[in-house]
Amino acid sequence: MGETYELYYWPGIQGRGEFIRLAFEDAGVPYVDVCRARGGVARMEKLRRGAAPGLAPLAPPFLKVGDFVLAQTAAVLHFLAPRLGLVPEDPRQQLHAHQLQLTIADFIAEAHDTHHPIAVSLYYGDQKREAKRRAVHFRDERLPMFLGYFERALERAGGEHFIGGAHTYVDLSMFQVMSGLAYAFPRRMKSLARRTRRLRALQGRVAARPRIAAYLASERRLPPNEHDLFRHYPELDAA
Amino acid sequence: MGETYELYYWPGIQGRGEFIRLAFEDAGVPYVDVCRARGGVARMEKLRRGAAPGLAPLAPPFLKVGDFVLAQTAAVLHFLAPRLGLVPEDPRQQLHAHQLQLTIADFIAEAHDTHHPIAVSLYYGDQKREAKRRAVHFRDERLPMFLGYFERALERAGGEHFIGGAHTYVDLSMFQVMSGLAYAFPRRMKSLARRTRRLRALQGRVAARPRIAAYLASERRLPPNEHDLFRHYPELDAA
């Protein structure tokens, strides 16, 4: 039981925690989604305040294995993936997977800021005007820029997988990004369909993986909602 | 010569490249700052378009060693630090250093967005109203939150160094963050002086390290300016 994987993340959203959940689910490796049980959020807050020895996390998601606590989604995946068989053994391929995951992190932070361009402490309704303005630039400039980069990276890697011709956590993460964008920006994503052919095919292949399909159909997969990273506000979307 | 370290970054700013420059300078390990020589930016653009085998970087800074190209500042430092003697050998301490560097990356992205809350493609002057609104929340909420976290992390680690009681690249990076904030938000940083005592002492110790002091006095250290990540716009600062 010393090697129990405990994931700490907000219980009501997919958010950044979902990238880690998908890795565990795909690998079929047991993990405890701590905050979804009674008292879990209080345990999370204790760890944030420094209840475990060493460096405390600033924010969820974070992982706890024994007394080792590690935060930052991409760092957690970089640590976990070799243990879960979700990245090749070659250290340079692991670094390239990590580079892509960090670029995904940049991308989703920008996607988040379309609905929160002024402050995370304000409601969306209190920054709606700025959100509308930012969303235009996101849809017209940033979204095609990032997706074009990932589409080309996938093409260069052979079209099926991002890293080393093998299924990795980066494929899982890209599935999550594409799902989130399709939920938040359905009109814009439709107009980009031809330019994201490989990414959409990858999304479909990941969704069809038996363990992922079972997970998506389960109650463990939280539905998207307007407290999440990806939010559907029709006024922020356009073809 | 196969192991020459080539750094690719914009030649006129400190920016994110500076975190990598500081690591090389402190270690006293030679590196080529490619874009500061004639034709360097063109070489950088070729690599971004995929001139080297494997994964291409989306954006600078990136490192090239032989034919291995690695992007994302924090990933580059995670790769380089053991080679430069700037992190302990323990893998968990390396992951904690990386976690802190990624939290620094989140922080500086927010600092950047105070002057660019709407779009990187627009001039500051075209998003000044939104910038003023965002800067209030950054100064009053995010800046104390992040600095409070780093101050406590430093205190918990013994007060001198962030990781394992040893000098690491995280100390160098925090020096850069504190320098950038002092330039961009001098009034606010002054009002936070008491709450950032350990961070400011660390900043002073790093600046006094012989190789860093020599670097800061050299022409290799670019002066801060209003094309950089940290910009001084007096209207965005307040006590």
Boltz contact constraints between the chains, C-beta under 6 A:
constraints:
  - contact:
      token1: [A, 55]
      token2: [B, 96]
      max_distance: 6.0
  - contact:
      token1: [A, 58]
      token2: [B, 103]
      max_distance: 6.0
  - contact:
      token1: [A, 58]
      token2: [B, 149]
      max_distance: 6.0
  - contact:
      token1: [A, 68]
      token2: [B, 92]
      max_distance: 6.0
  - contact:
      token1: [A, 70]
      token2: [B, 95]
      max_distance: 6.0
  - contact:
      token1: [A, 71]
      token2: [B, 99]
      max_distance: 6.0
  - contact:
      token1: [A, 72]
      token2: [B, 99]
      max_distance: 6.0
  - contact:
      token1: [A, 72]
      token2: [B, 102]
      max_distance: 6.0
  - contact:
      token1: [A, 75]
      token2: [B, 98]
      max_distance: 6.0
  - contact:
      token1: [A, 75]
      token2: [B, 99]
      max_distance: 6.0
  - contact:
      token1: [A, 75]
      token2: [B, 102]
      max_distance: 6.0
  - contact:
      token1: [A, 79]
      token2: [B, 95]
      max_distance: 6.0
  - contact:
      token1: [A, 92]
      token2: [B, 68]
      max_distance: 6.0
  - contact:
      token1: [A, 95]
      token2: [B, 70]
      max_distance: 6.0
  - contact:
      token1: [A, 95]
      token2: [B, 79]
      max_distance: 6.0
  - contact:
      token1: [A, 96]
      token2: [B, 55]
      max_distance: 6.0
  - contact:
      token1: [A, 98]
      token2: [B, 75]
      max_distance: 6.0
  - contact:
      token1: [A, 99]
      token2: [B, 71]
      max_distance: 6.0
  - contact:
      token1: [A, 99]
      token2: [B, 72]
      max_distance: 6.0
  - contact:
      token1: [A, 99]
      token2: [B, 75]
      max_distance: 6.0
  - contact:
      token1: [A, 102]
      token2: [B, 72]
      max_distance: 6.0
  - contact:
      token1: [A, 102]
      token2: [B, 75]
      max_distance: 6.0
  - contact:
      token1: [A, 103]
      token2: [B, 58]
      max_distance: 6.0
  - contact:
      token1: [A, 117]
      token2: [B, 117]
      max_distance: 6.0
  - contact:
      token1: [A, 118]
      token2: [B, 133]
      max_distance: 6.0
  - contact:
      token1: [A, 118]
      token2: [B, 134]
      max_distance: 6.0
  - contact:
      token1: [A, 119]
      token2: [B, 137]
      max_distance: 6.0
  - contact:
      token1: [A, 121]
      token2: [B, 141]
      max_distance: 6.0
  - contact:
      token1: [A, 130]
      token2: [B, 130]
      max_distance: 6.0
  - contact:
      token1: [A, 133]
      token2: [B, 118]
      max_distance: 6.0
  - contact:
      token1: [A, 134]
      token2: [B, 118]
      max_distance: 6.0
  - contact:
      token1: [A, 137]
      token2: [B, 119]
      max_distance: 6.0
  - contact:
      token1: [A, 141]
      token2: [B, 121]
      max_distance: 6.0
  - contact:
      token1: [A, 149]
      token2: [B, 58]
      max_distance: 6.0
